[in-house]
Amino acid sequence: MGKLVLVRHGQSQWNLENRFTGWVDVPITALGEKEAHRAGQELKGIRFDLAFTSELMRAQQTLGIILEEIGQAALPVKKDAALNERHYGDLQGLNKAETAKKYGDAQVHIWRRSFDIKPPNGESLKDTAARTLPYFRTFIQPAAAGQNVLVSAHGNSLRAIVMDLEQLTPEQIMLVNIETCRPLYYDIGPKGEVVGKTASSAQR
């Protein structure tokens, strides 16, 4: 049996500015660095065998801080765009409040929270899952069946993974919010199945 730990990156510059970020490669803030250090402190009791992250710097920066904090800076890390955040298309870079004024709160809520409705020229959560889950099932889930695996990624790519692990419906996953740098822990059985789950220590 292995352990799979999922961590959303620390606060990014565009999180701070309330902008749709998506695939735009922005760094984490000073607060994001503090959040990553906090997550590392929480994870010190686990010896990881492998880590995965996206191709975006905010996830990589968060992972780097965590690995330094737990004394495993030399851990093998695999990076792939399959773990990137949902692509917000034409909304990327726009302020969320200003976008709501332009298009209406209801329309922006649909773009952000529906499962299969995509923003203009962007991805829905369903689209995100379609690229994230094949990679997860091929590389991450089998590794976690017998090793301790850490994943540093994004709110929506992680929601896709959580939806799959916990067998949630599209309606259920819409209610799930992945907090920045609050690790989620899954015990994974020999066939890649979830045999146990705990929230972060701050939520227990």
Secondary structure by P-SEA (a helix, b strand, c coil): cbbbbbbccccccccccccccccccccccaaaaaaaaaaaaaaccccccbbbbcccaaaaaaaaaaaaaacccccbbbbbcccccccccccccccaaaaaaaccaaaaaaacccccccccccccaaaaaaacaaaaaaccccccccbbbbbbbcaaaaaaaaaaaacccaaaaaaccccccbbbbbbccccccccccccccccc
